[in-house]
């Protein structure tokens, strides 16, 4: 069946905030708060025939089906709260903060008016539901939180009084949703509202019992795991309700239940948390950091890295410990003064004159507390100017940590979160018990029943291709090591395009630096290994330049390596190898930026701890990367399945395109940091070699801008036409896009695909390329738990090629879950592929088998990868793009006219509205004088 379309047209207005809401696009006007639903456009329907390739296997999913629709009527209400004294900067009609909304909704006044026994549901904002129909269309309730919380003699203008308006809007339409599932009615806004009701009905009971973070619930008192620097993790349960195609081809609602791993602040004294956060063993060390930040930074304390790192404490809730009533506070920021520097006026009694006193003296005189000197004071959000010392503050429990974890914390988090399928399934079952659906009074009241038995589906195990290299093939899907292979004594599919003659190895000095003799031995191992894999060397190329490097020289170190290598061989260097002593991201990015943008030479960064081992397998892995960077390709997948399902597949010209937009992590200055767009394009007929181009993409703008597509897609498409198409455009273009939510599918088609078609029509007029567009999604909670004997015997994971087409997929549209890789650690996460356009007329088996086989062609791996390689390469390129940031301040000259690192003039990127985003510098461009743009420089 087809769904109706009410599609968004044109760019997103500046005053509209967009978000995903099930299968719709929801716009919330930032000025009025009005919620407008625009239904998602029609996606291609699911193929009539399910995949029959390979063999059938049984797989259990972490989903649970709803048993029919409720029979009890539910009513939906609109909630509006008007505050007598709104927060600073807000008006009376602005919605209060969620914490205050919760207090108001749970007040005795509201319960008495609405009836506590009527099992009201509330979304924490604007909507509520009940099985009780209020006698009047609108109810107004006065809520005095001062009175309810026992506060007397409140100052005028500080009263905590509110009026809540409850207006009936509609009946929840269960029959309409059921008609949609039966194919008798279209998808509608009423269907979305009905699912919204189900979602909140499921959340209401757990939200009263556990700590809730969106759709995750964490049991208080759960065993905790320290991540370091004052942060801890503990496990909870995730649950989400979705429309699904059941295993028996019936359509309905199912609940996805999974493990939730949350990061939280450790409940402890704020002073101790500061010591932990900055790695200090004593207050004296923290005092030193504070003093240094104030004294040595050109911008003072406010411009220091120390102040930036303190921002992670903003919005953290604390309690004071110097008073019996334990007042509650919320941290605004840390200031540049300590307790001996900040003064305030202490009011005198009656008509007595007040005195100015330091916070140190006040706490000593009033509470006999000696505050720690040299520690920044904390400014609170409550009150006009309220400052407290860290000595009297304690962090409250169960507060989520929202900032990015550092390397050590991330490593600990992986150790905590990664579990094999057996342990993960036990955690899922524990989560189901925690949710306790059978005893949930809200579900019982509304007659919502969930089957406690998990869904089991008939999945397919797709046939593995062979991995073909020069002179032979590898049966990658056979033997005990299914999904893994070795390339010993095998030659790469294609070697480096030009013999390697001019190259150098820089051994960076330091405590763990590689000794000179070890560096020579590793260089010889690298040469021998690369020759064994078919790598070609020119005269003298087997004896690279080897010399030391000094990081203190910065960019001049790389220039010295470039010059020394070029002088030895009297020719332009083709490859520079750097052997570093640790995983320092700043060092890595400095090397990459200079090599990519200044000198235009491919580079390889290696760890001294690995090189000193002289391991042949490690050398092979390095050679795979080097060969790809020098224009070669590792291998290609060869099988018979594609030829069977589409005999014309091999003779129909096709270009694969991948794209990804990466955004800055939370808590890392993300409000000002740029997003990066990367586009990759296949450049051979086997889809084994790709090029990639990147640039900034505004700030948190998900859609790739027209300018980026017009520049970076066009460049690569021209190369394909010249080299692969021999002057002709491809008949098919498979565009696989990462990181897009359901509500943005239409924007991908109306903006990105439209721009790509315009490019193809410009460079190849009349070509009429047929686009097939697939969204690849990783951010989901579906997991496969194969039955005994059908999974990996060592880990219990699904085998590479496990395909699921029902049980957790869309009721009508064409989507599927594919586990293409062999997970070494933890539980494998399948990729969710959603087809949103199929002009190329791919068949179901054809597309699924092609995506699976391409997973065996990832250039730097001897295992199939989880994600379609074109998108994987886009990830790598977008990540590498951060090394190319143009951090030079924008001049006061003409906007958009800025000088890059090599002195070339660059122009600004553009936003999704087509307006120049002059505040975001474009990246420093690649130096393409040596042909860097034509090889896999990003691998």
Phi, psi and omega in degrees: 000162179247147179263150179291158180237131166231089194268146174290138181242139176077181182288163179289128176297153184293334185263016183244130175258132184247145178209162180278135176219087183057239186254039182221170176248118184253126175250131178242114183292124184293339182271318185254343184078005182293136181257119181239126182259128174242121186292145180296146180292166180291126172262160179303140180289161177297139177305144182296330183252130177286161181294133179242005180290156178069220181225158181278138175223158179264130181227131174269137178251154177274052176231154183223129186275144170284143181262085177076184181259152177297153178258344181276139179287139176236143183244141181255138182233150174262135183245127175233133180243128176245121182265137179294321179232086183294164179298161181302130179088353181253161175258173181297330183270352175292137180296135178294169177294156188301322180299318179290321177302318180297317179298317181296314183296326182268010181289158179296325181298317179291317181297319180293322183285318185268340181090107184294336182277359183271008174051056179290141173249144180221137181274007180081006184216268191246348187240148174214158180222153176201157173275357181260129178268115180297144185291337179243153179299330181220134175243138177244129185234126175273128181237118177249097182289335175299312181294317183291331182260010173076026178265126180245161176055047179284137181297147178296135183091352179248006183297141180259069184241145186214155173241129181247130179254125179244112184242130175291137179240316184192164168278144174287126189265084178290325184293326179293320178292319178296321178296324177297315181297328181274002178078017183257355182211153180282162170294135187215172177296328178298323177297319179296317179298323180294315178294326177299320176298311179303316183301315182282332174296324179287331184275336192301308184295311178298329182293335178278341187255334188230169172283122184255131171230099184057245182261014179252144179231132182238127182285128179293137181089003178296150179300133186249155183232119183287129178262347182104153176060038173083011182241145179225164179231148168209161189268148175220205182229138175253139174215142181209140181257138184216151168291140184216158167266113183290166182298332180266018179071004171281151181249142181186201180255142176225156182249122177269122181241131181211172175286140173245127177251112184252150175250133186224157171288139173289133177287107183198174177299141182298324178299318178293323179296323177295317178300316180296316185297327183254011176065034182262138179267349180208158176302330181298322179294320178293321177300322179296319179295320179295314180296320180295320180297323181282328189268324191257344182276133180302327180269011183070197182301318184295335180262009187271158174295327178300315179295319180299319181291334178287343182298337180296342179277350180299142180072010177280135181270133181226163173239147176274152185245003184265358180233148182298327185280355176049074181295147180260139184222162174233127184289129173269303180193170171262144183249173187276008181243151175258187187291340179271349183258328183275127179243155173216163181271116178272115184296141176275167179282133179061237182267004181295144180288139179284170179229150175271128188221146176283156177297325177300309182293324181298311182291329178291317182288318188274321187239001184056039178250127177266107182284151181283124178286158172074015177244133183299142176285161181252125174267134183261157179284334183275136179085163183290305180222084181249120181236136179225149175280154181295339184298335186247020183237143179226135181287132178285156185284160171063041176254127183293140175264116189262348184280167180290136176286146176279182187299315180294317178295320179297317178300317179293323179296320178297317178299323181285317190275329186284118178224148178287164186307322182299313180290323181293320180295323177297323178290324176297314179297322176296324177294320178297319177295323180295319179291327171052057184302322184295334181252008180287114184294331180288315177297320180294320182297320182267006177060043176261120183242132180241130179293121182285354180270127182293159181284135173240131184238160172267101181268174175243141171256102186293151180291132179283140174280167169278154175259111186260130174234178181294122176090004179170173180231159179240132176279086187291337183261007184249165176080179184291334182262056181300134180084007176220148179209162177247153182244023177305133176063015176257145179261142180301155181302312173224135180277183176303140186292327177240137178306138181281114183237321186244102179207159183219159178236121178257120178261108184284131183290159180156178182300327182250028182294146179288126178297153182305317181293323178293324178295319178295319179295320179293321178300318179293321177298319180296317179296313181298317181294315181295319177299320179297331178268009176097005179296144185253136179240142175270181179304124179080357185289343180277000179234082185290161169291133177232128181202170182277162176224147181238113184298333181298339179281349179062226182297335180293331176300315182291323176298320179296319179296317179301312183293316182295319179294313179298322180291322181297318186259000183047042176202163181299129178300140178260337185204135173238128180249133179240125178256110185257169186260346180203177181267070179265113186295328180292320177296315180301313183291327177296316179297312184294319181297316180294314182294316184287315192259330182268313186256341179065043181232142177289150184222158178222124179256127183236158178264133181299326181297332177276320183296324184293340181286338182054045183273127184292326179292320176297319179297321177298318180296321177295319181296327176300317179292314182298318181298319178294323180289338179261015173098001180269182176221148188282305187197176172218154179274133178230125178212177182252348187295316182297319180296328180288317185280334177213093182301338182268003185302312185292337184259358177264117184294137183214143175242132177260135180234134175238152180210147178210143173242121180255141182245155178295148180289151178301145174079009181243040184069032188293338180295331182255345184284153182273156167267157183235132176253135177233136178234130178242150180221132177295146184229022170210169185283348178261357181061034181261339180240139180228152166252164180212144173224147185223160169194170176293155186223048182073199179246113180055036175263118186280322181286134179290131186292156177302320181296319180295318179292317182296331180268303193275326173289320182299314180305314185284325177295322176299318179297319179298313182300320182288317187265316184268319183273354181052042178099353181248150177282158178290151175287322181239146169232119176262112182253114180251119187247137182252153167076028183245131178278166184302322181292350182253001182304316184294325178294325176301316181289316187279344179245295187293309182293321177301317180293322179294320177297322179296321178297314182295322178292331179285315185272342178218073184305135178077007184289326177053053179295139180265119182267133165244124187244127182232133175263127178256118184244132178250338186275074178215174185242015177283133176227150179260135175233090185292149177294157182305134178092351181247356180248187178291122185294335182277321186249339185084003181282164173296147178283154175303131181102006179285120186242130177239125182245357177211177182091332181212009184261175182295146182300326186231329187279167185270101173217162180200161176247132183229124173260102186264348189245166175258105183290126180279321179235150174070195180261128182299139176254114178290160176265136177266118179252126179239121179273122181248353175202137181220058175294332181286357175057045173290139170277162183300308181295322181298310182294315182295317180290323179296314179300318180295313182295326179295336179296341180273359186252011179298125197295337186242029184223148173249030170219156172292146181261161186288329191247148178307127190305324180303322179284322178301315178296324177296322175302310182300315182295318179296323178292318178295332182299334180295336176286343184261012183300139177268095186270002177294132180301146178294131181287171179273007179281206183296132181297141178081001181245090186235152181265131177276185185296328181265010176088357180282149179278137180236160178244155182292157171284183179228156178275176180293346179272356181087359179272142181299137176257075187292340182283351177248113180294141170291165179289154169295127186287158172298144170276109187260015182296336179256011178082023183301329184291345184263001181236174183272068182297339188267354191285000000 
